[in-house]
């Protein structure tokens, strides 16, 4: 356990498309942090980086409650490394790899993890949509290379929809990932720890009828989706999914914690992507899984701080 009173830098906000979610998460984290154990200094990286650098010598540890670009992609992690401020979660390498959907998919394949068939579409040398359909069939899922919370992600069920989905994705990144749509049950598996990893109970995600998949609105609109924890899977499937989450965490050089999204289909489990800074409101998926493992939200934040200090 942590002995002395610590000064914690709480980073929330930032410049990404997920700024508002980050601010709300940061507010909940601030309220829950034990003020008898922590002196909490708050920073919005959009405006407060000079103040963060000025205060670095008095900061014991940082909690990064940022999502998307310049928060989850290794950028802020590199700054904190240069300021010699420990922080929770993955370092520069793991953060950058997990944020890049194309590179992470390649590393999953190298690690022997099951992934859906996919191709890369480059705006500078775009593939003919007919060739994509010949390779993958329809429907397909189109994702920008570097976005979180399903931003810019679309399911295409026709050639016209594929053309439009590519245009949307290319609005975010030069390259995008196009993968075969896999029907099944959406689940997510949390992993907690540095060297000794703990698999958390799986969460089953059921998007509401208004949503084709667990998109941005389904994630953050109250009542738009249903989460069940533990997921309604057999013991065998549960063990396999937890093992895949652990292996994905290791394949991407993650640290501290991660949450890997998967699809349970009729022919097996497919790994979709890994989040290195999962949502951190009390009702977010990772805290739900932690609570099911008898780790309430305040204790989870304490544990993440311990892991950050342990890794320095």
C-alpha positions as CSV (number, residue, x, y, z in Angstrom):
1,X,0.0,0.0,0.0
2,X,1.0,3.6,-0.5
3,X,2.4,5.2,2.6
4,X,3.0,8.9,2.3
5,X,0.5,11.5,1.0
6,X,1.0,11.8,-2.8
7,X,0.7,14.7,-5.2
8,X,-1.3,13.4,-8.2
9,X,-1.5,15.2,-11.5
10,X,-4.9,14.5,-13.0
11,X,-4.9,15.0,-16.8
12,X,-8.2,15.3,-18.6
13,X,-9.6,17.2,-21.6
14,X,-7.0,17.4,-24.3
15,X,-7.6,18.1,-28.0
16,X,-9.0,14.8,-29.4
17,X,-12.5,14.2,-30.6
18,X,-13.2,12.5,-27.2
19,X,-12.5,15.7,-25.2
20,X,-15.9,16.0,-23.6
21,X,-15.9,12.3,-22.5
22,X,-12.4,12.9,-21.0
23,X,-13.6,15.9,-19.1
24,X,-16.5,14.0,-17.6
25,X,-14.4,11.1,-16.7
26,X,-11.8,13.3,-15.1
27,X,-14.5,15.0,-13.0
28,X,-15.7,11.6,-11.7
29,X,-12.1,10.5,-11.0
30,X,-11.4,13.7,-9.1
31,X,-14.5,13.3,-6.9
32,X,-13.6,9.7,-6.1
33,X,-9.9,10.1,-5.3
34,X,-9.3,10.0,-1.6
35,X,-8.3,13.6,-0.7
36,X,-6.8,12.3,2.6
37,X,-4.3,10.3,0.6
38,X,-3.8,12.5,-2.4
39,X,-3.2,16.2,-3.2
40,X,-4.8,16.4,-6.6
41,X,-3.6,18.9,-9.2
42,X,-5.8,19.2,-12.3
43,X,-4.4,19.9,-15.8
44,X,-6.1,20.1,-19.2
45,X,-3.4,19.3,-21.8
46,X,-5.0,21.6,-24.3
47,X,-4.1,24.6,-22.2
48,X,-2.0,23.6,-19.2
49,X,1.2,21.8,-20.5
50,X,3.5,24.7,-19.5
51,X,2.0,24.7,-16.0
52,X,2.4,20.9,-15.9
53,X,6.1,21.2,-16.8
54,X,6.6,23.9,-14.2
55,X,5.0,21.8,-11.5
56,X,6.8,18.5,-12.5
57,X,9.3,18.5,-9.6
58,X,6.4,18.4,-7.0
59,X,4.3,15.8,-8.8
60,X,4.6,12.2,-7.5
61,X,2.4,10.5,-10.2
62,X,0.0,11.3,-13.0
63,X,-3.4,9.9,-13.8
64,X,-4.0,10.2,-17.5
65,X,-7.7,10.3,-18.1
66,X,-7.4,11.2,-21.8
67,X,-8.7,9.3,-24.9
68,X,-7.8,9.3,-28.5
69,X,-5.0,11.4,-30.1
70,X,-2.5,13.2,-27.9
71,X,-3.7,11.2,-24.9
72,X,-3.9,7.6,-25.7
73,X,-1.3,7.4,-28.5
74,X,1.9,7.8,-26.6
75,X,2.2,11.6,-27.1
76,X,1.5,12.6,-23.5
77,X,3.3,9.6,-22.2
78,X,6.5,10.7,-23.9
79,X,6.1,14.2,-22.3
80,X,5.6,12.7,-18.9
81,X,8.7,10.4,-19.4
82,X,10.8,13.5,-20.2
83,X,9.5,15.2,-17.1
84,X,10.2,12.1,-15.1
85,X,6.6,11.9,-13.8
86,X,5.4,8.3,-13.4
87,X,1.9,7.6,-14.9
88,X,-0.6,4.7,-15.0
89,X,-0.9,2.5,-17.9
90,X,1.2,1.8,-21.0
91,X,4.3,3.7,-22.0
92,X,5.0,5.3,-25.4
93,X,5.5,2.1,-27.3
94,X,2.4,0.2,-26.0
95,X,0.2,3.3,-26.3
96,X,1.3,4.0,-29.9
97,X,0.9,0.4,-31.0
98,X,-2.6,0.0,-29.5
99,X,-3.8,3.3,-30.9
100,X,-2.7,2.2,-34.4
101,X,-5.4,-0.2,-35.7
102,X,-3.3,-1.4,-38.6
103,X,-0.1,-2.1,-36.6
104,X,-1.9,-3.7,-33.7
105,X,-3.7,-6.0,-36.2
106,X,-0.3,-7.0,-37.6
107,X,1.0,-7.7,-34.1
108,X,-2.1,-9.7,-33.2
109,X,-1.5,-11.9,-36.3
110,X,2.2,-12.4,-35.4
111,X,1.1,-13.5,-31.9
112,X,-1.3,-16.0,-33.3
113,X,-4.4,-14.2,-32.2
114,X,-7.6,-14.7,-34.2
115,X,-8.6,-11.6,-36.2
116,X,-11.1,-11.0,-39.0
117,X,-9.8,-11.0,-42.6
118,X,-8.9,-7.4,-43.5
119,X,-7.2,-5.1,-46.0
120,X,-5.6,-1.6,-45.7
121,X,-7.0,1.2,-47.8
122,X,-4.7,4.2,-48.5
123,X,-6.1,7.5,-49.6
124,X,-3.0,8.1,-51.8
125,X,-3.5,4.8,-53.6
126,X,-7.1,3.8,-52.9
127,X,-8.1,0.2,-53.6
128,X,-11.0,-0.4,-56.0
129,X,-14.1,-1.0,-53.9
130,X,-14.9,-4.0,-56.1
131,X,-11.5,-5.6,-55.2
132,X,-12.2,-5.0,-51.5
133,X,-15.6,-6.7,-51.8
134,X,-14.1,-9.6,-53.8
135,X,-11.6,-10.1,-51.0
136,X,-13.8,-9.6,-47.9
137,X,-17.4,-9.8,-49.1
138,X,-20.1,-7.6,-47.5
139,X,-20.7,-6.2,-45.0
140,X,-17.4,-4.8,-44.0
141,X,-16.3,-2.5,-41.2
142,X,-14.2,0.6,-42.1
143,X,-12.0,2.2,-39.4
144,X,-9.6,5.1,-39.4
145,X,-6.1,4.1,-38.5
146,X,-5.9,6.2,-35.3
147,X,-9.2,6.9,-33.6
148,X,-10.9,5.7,-30.4
149,X,-14.5,5.2,-29.3
150,X,-15.5,4.0,-32.8
151,X,-15.1,7.6,-34.1
152,X,-15.1,7.5,-37.9
153,X,-16.1,3.8,-37.9
154,X,-18.9,2.6,-40.2
155,X,-20.4,-0.7,-41.4
156,X,-20.8,-0.8,-45.2
157,X,-23.4,-3.2,-46.6
158,X,-23.2,-2.1,-50.3
159,X,-20.6,-0.8,-52.7
160,X,-22.0,2.8,-52.3
161,X,-21.9,2.5,-48.5
162,X,-18.3,1.3,-48.8
163,X,-17.3,4.3,-50.9
164,X,-18.9,6.6,-48.4
165,X,-17.3,4.9,-45.4
166,X,-13.9,5.1,-46.9
167,X,-14.4,8.8,-47.5
168,X,-15.3,9.3,-43.9
169,X,-12.4,7.3,-42.6
170,X,-10.0,9.1,-44.9
171,X,-11.2,12.3,-43.4
172,X,-9.4,11.2,-40.2
173,X,-6.4,9.4,-41.5
174,X,-4.5,8.7,-44.8
175,X,-4.9,5.0,-44.2
176,X,-7.8,3.0,-42.9
177,X,-8.6,-0.6,-42.0
178,X,-11.3,-2.5,-43.8
179,X,-12.2,-5.8,-42.2
180,X,-14.8,-8.4,-42.7
181,X,-17.9,-7.9,-40.5
182,X,-18.2,-10.7,-37.9
183,X,-21.6,-11.2,-36.5
184,X,-21.8,-12.3,-32.9
185,X,-21.7,-11.2,-29.3
186,X,-19.6,-8.2,-28.4
187,X,-17.5,-8.7,-25.2
188,X,-14.6,-6.9,-23.7
189,X,-11.8,-8.3,-21.4
190,X,-9.9,-6.2,-18.9
191,X,-6.4,-7.0,-17.7
192,X,-4.8,-5.4,-14.6
193,X,-1.2,-5.4,-13.5
194,X,2.4,-4.9,-14.6
195,X,4.4,-8.2,-14.4
196,X,1.7,-10.3,-12.6
197,X,-1.4,-9.9,-14.7
198,X,-5.0,-10.4,-13.5
199,X,-7.8,-11.1,-15.9
200,X,-11.0,-9.4,-14.9
201,X,-14.5,-10.7,-15.5
202,X,-15.7,-10.3,-19.1
203,X,-18.3,-7.7,-19.9
204,X,-21.0,-8.5,-22.6
205,X,-22.2,-5.5,-24.6
206,X,-25.6,-5.3,-26.1
207,X,-26.1,-2.2,-28.3
208,X,-29.7,-0.8,-28.3
209,X,-32.0,-1.4,-31.3
210,X,-31.1,2.1,-32.6
211,X,-27.4,1.1,-33.1
212,X,-25.8,-1.4,-35.4
213,X,-22.8,-1.7,-33.2
214,X,-21.2,-0.3,-30.0
215,X,-20.5,3.1,-31.6
216,X,-19.8,6.5,-30.0
217,X,-23.5,7.2,-29.3
218,X,-24.1,3.7,-27.9
219,X,-21.1,4.0,-25.6
220,X,-21.9,7.4,-24.1
221,X,-25.6,7.9,-24.4
222,X,-27.3,6.8,-21.1
223,X,-29.5,3.8,-21.8
224,X,-28.3,3.3,-25.4
225,X,-26.7,0.0,-24.6
226,X,-26.8,-2.8,-22.0
227,X,-23.8,-4.3,-20.3
228,X,-23.8,-7.6,-18.5
229,X,-20.9,-8.6,-16.2
230,X,-19.9,-11.3,-16.0
231,X,-20.7,-12.1,-19.7
232,X,-23.1,-14.9,-20.4
233,X,-20.5,-17.3,-21.8
234,X,-19.6,-20.9,-20.9
235,X,-16.6,-21.5,-18.7
236,X,-14.6,-22.7,-21.7
237,X,-15.4,-19.6,-23.8
238,X,-14.8,-17.3,-20.8
239,X,-11.4,-18.8,-20.2
240,X,-10.5,-18.5,-23.9
241,X,-11.6,-14.9,-24.1
242,X,-9.7,-13.9,-20.9
243,X,-6.6,-15.6,-22.3
244,X,-6.9,-13.7,-25.6
245,X,-7.2,-10.4,-23.7
246,X,-4.1,-11.3,-21.8
247,X,-2.2,-12.2,-24.9
248,X,-3.3,-9.1,-26.7
249,X,-2.1,-7.0,-23.8
250,X,1.3,-8.7,-24.0
251,X,1.5,-8.6,-27.8
252,X,1.1,-4.8,-27.8
253,X,3.6,-4.3,-24.9
254,X,0.9,-2.9,-22.7
255,X,1.5,-2.1,-19.0
256,X,-0.7,-1.4,-16.0
257,X,-4.1,-2.2,-17.5
258,X,-5.9,-2.6,-20.8
259,X,-9.3,-3.6,-22.2
260,X,-9.5,-5.7,-25.3
261,X,-12.7,-5.8,-27.4
262,X,-13.7,-9.1,-29.0
263,X,-16.5,-10.8,-30.9
264,X,-17.8,-14.2,-30.0
265,X,-19.0,-15.7,-33.3
266,X,-20.4,-19.2,-34.1
267,X,-16.9,-20.2,-35.3
268,X,-14.8,-18.8,-32.5
269,X,-13.6,-15.6,-30.8
270,X,-12.1,-12.7,-32.8
271,X,-9.9,-10.0,-31.3
272,X,-10.9,-6.5,-32.5
273,X,-8.8,-3.9,-30.7
274,X,-7.1,-3.1,-27.3
275,X,-7.7,0.1,-25.3
276,X,-4.8,1.3,-23.2
277,X,-6.8,4.0,-21.3
278,X,-10.2,2.5,-20.9
279,X,-13.1,4.7,-20.0
280,X,-12.9,5.6,-16.3
281,X,-16.3,6.7,-15.1
282,X,-17.8,4.5,-12.4
283,X,-20.1,2.9,-15.0
284,X,-17.5,2.5,-17.7
285,X,-16.7,-1.1,-18.8
286,X,-13.3,-1.5,-17.1
287,X,-14.6,-0.2,-13.7
288,X,-17.6,-2.5,-14.1
289,X,-15.3,-5.5,-14.6
290,X,-13.1,-4.5,-11.7
291,X,-16.2,-4.1,-9.4
292,X,-17.2,-7.7,-10.4
293,X,-13.8,-8.7,-9.2
294,X,-14.4,-7.0,-5.9
295,X,-12.3,-4.0,-6.7
296,X,-14.6,-0.9,-6.2
297,X,-13.8,2.3,-8.2
298,X,-11.8,4.1,-5.4
299,X,-9.7,1.0,-4.9
300,X,-9.2,0.6,-8.6
301,X,-7.8,4.2,-8.8
302,X,-5.5,3.4,-5.8
303,X,-4.3,0.3,-7.6
304,X,-3.5,2.1,-10.8
305,X,-1.5,4.6,-8.9
306,X,0.4,1.8,-7.1
307,X,1.1,0.2,-10.5
308,X,2.4,3.5,-11.9
309,X,4.8,3.9,-9.0
310,X,5.8,0.3,-9.2
311,X,6.7,0.6,-12.9
312,X,8.9,3.7,-12.6
